[in-house]
Amino acid sequence: MTIWLIFAAVLILVAMSAFFSGSETALTAASRARMHQLEKAGDRRAALVSRLIGDRERLIGTILLGNNVVNILASALATSVLLTLFGQAGVAYATIGMTILVLVFGEILPKTLAISAPDRVARAVAPAVSLLVLLLSPLVYGIRVFVRLILKMGGQHFSSDAVLSATDEIRGQVDLLHAEGSVVKSDRDRLGGLLDLGELAVSDIMVHRTDMHAVNLDEPNEKIVEDILASPYTRVPLWEGEPENIVGVVHTKDLIRALKAAGDDMSQLNIRGIIKKPWFIPDTTEVSDQLNAFLKRKSHFALVVDEYGEVQGLLTLEDIIEEIVGEISDEHDIVVQGVRPQPDGSVNADGAVPIRDLNRAMGWTLPDEEATTVAGLVIHEARIIPEPGQAFTFHGFRFQVLRKNKNRITALHITPLAKEKTAAAA
């Protein structure tokens, strides 16, 4: 009878081992974001899970302590019984039997069940684990102090600060979910664009001064009105004397109102009276800060200047939004095909195409830290202003200059090296 009681105790201890193993897997794999949302909705068990995984070291210490105690005790009891029944051969029987029991029923089976539904299992075991953590806290704390003392004696310094930033953690999670097929590319790009706002300066996404549509205020009214209405943009900067001397910005809606008030008489039109004072911002301003500034000022348009006060380009609220959602086009936009994919996997691209736009369109990872445009990247890497026909290889791509206008690269042919090797092999 005593032998059967001991066997029953062994089975109970193996069940406890399964509980500890499954709890460890579920609580470490549970989604903190999901638990936070459930906690806000009033789920008390989710609140317990959040508190447990908030101090992972104490949680893991408690579970490991409990798991090792029950496993060792179960093995000791099984060995004592089998020694009585089979003599010295009982040690081998106990080792084989307990290995199978603990490995299959105490580790693999509960961990497999827990990992299949970690949030649900974590909420189920949270009350019991919370009680164990509370009861074993003094012993676990003593073990933690002892372990840290040993590490310190070995020259290792324990630190809990070496964690990823929230941005890196979100970005990594989104990339992982995209690789697994849970997040589509467009959603990944939008989330990535939102996270990138704090790492970009306005100079990275502005419309360069060479591409700005500005109107000469010294021209006759007829010419000014014609140029403004021909523009695809609703806000047009005006310059006086020289193109770099921006004196104001006019909104086409204000211009139409002024024209109506003047009875469509150009001689009675006072363009200077409807010009708004330009808003100048430094080119080093972070895009996220500028977004907040746009929203605070209820303004959509700013001119970007360098440290010497020279106009470098312009930035609109739409430019920032496009960094998040991708290119926005309406019926008044002039669509320019800056990226033209080829059948062989290569790309013909305008030199002024931003690297970020090319990466987003093609799924590439060309670096954009040292240059904003594709032409700028080639010049930076080549250390020269190349001539048409020259080719360079870097970052896993082959860049061939197709056209150049003075010192500006206007067209490039870009081939991923993997595609080039495949074509050569064929």
FENMOZI-V215539 format. One record per helix or strand of 2 or more residues. SS is the DSSP state (2 for helix, 1 for strand). FROM is the first residue (numbers start at 1). TO is the last residue. Records with the same first field share a line. If there is no record, write none. Layout:
SS = FROM-TO + FROM-TO
This chain:
2 = 2-29 + 32-40 + 44-54 + 56-86 + 89-116 + 118-153 + 166-180 + 185-199 + 202-205 + 209-211 + 221-230 + 252-261 + 266-268 + 271-274 + 287-297 + 317-325 + 355-362 + 374-382 + 417-425
1 = 207-208 + 214-216 + 235-239 + 246-251 + 280-282 + 301-305 + 311-316 + 339-341 + 347-350 + 391-394 + 397-405 + 408-416
